[in-house]
Amino acid sequence: MADDTGELCDNILRGTSARLPTRYGQFRIHAFVCPFSGEEHVALVRGRVEGREDVLVRLHSECLTGDVFGSERCDCGEQLDAAMKKIAKAPQGVLLYLAQEGRGIGIANKVAAYHLQDHGVDTVDANRLLGFPADLRSYQCAACMLRVLGVRSVRLMTNNPAKIEQLEAHGVRVTERIPLEIPAKASNRDYLLTKKERMHHLLRVGPVSAPRARR
């Protein structure tokens, strides 16, 4: 880790940890408060990660609609499921669940953005019409969380090059990018294309297969 994040990381508030049995396997959950934004984040840790290199890691921004309610407007819930399954099979792994709903604009504004999208605006322009950038998130606290956990380098599950750039800018060495692509659905293909074409996510967005007719 580079020294430029040291002061912030020294001030990050780490709460207690606890055992967390899940349908994916056994984890420990660690609570953090970012001194910078006041946001509360959690880390789900599998295995011993302190002092380890090439730890499998996912930075997952909170998505109430996708993670909890199974929304198919986005790929978030399925990405979370896929990441948890991959970490569960790895010797060590970390999932950082970050309180950055709606790419950082919050749930109320996210629903307002959905309303604009229902009227033909894409996800980037919806955010901008509401007075926000396309993506308001920062991964500085994520870098600090990894530092506090003692992770020395990561294999990052992501399609978003901004996550790699920001982690490395804040001293986290990313040794490998592991794609986390979910097949497109009719309900989210335009959303995925917008992420690819306007937000430069590393995605292959194929055609949507027509559903089979029932016999």
Buried (B, 14 or more C-beta within 10 A) or exposed (E): BEEEBEEBBEEBEBEEBEEBEEEBEEBBBBBBBBBEBEBEBBBBBBBEBEEBEBBBBBBBBBBBBBBEEEBBBBBBBBBBBBBBEBBBEBEBBBBBBBBBBBBBBBEEBBEBBBEBBEEEBBBBBBBBEBEBEBBBBBBBBBBBBBBBBEBBBBBBBBBBEBBBEBBBBBBBBBEEBBEBBBBBBEEBBBBBBBBBEEBEBBBEBEEEEEEEEEE
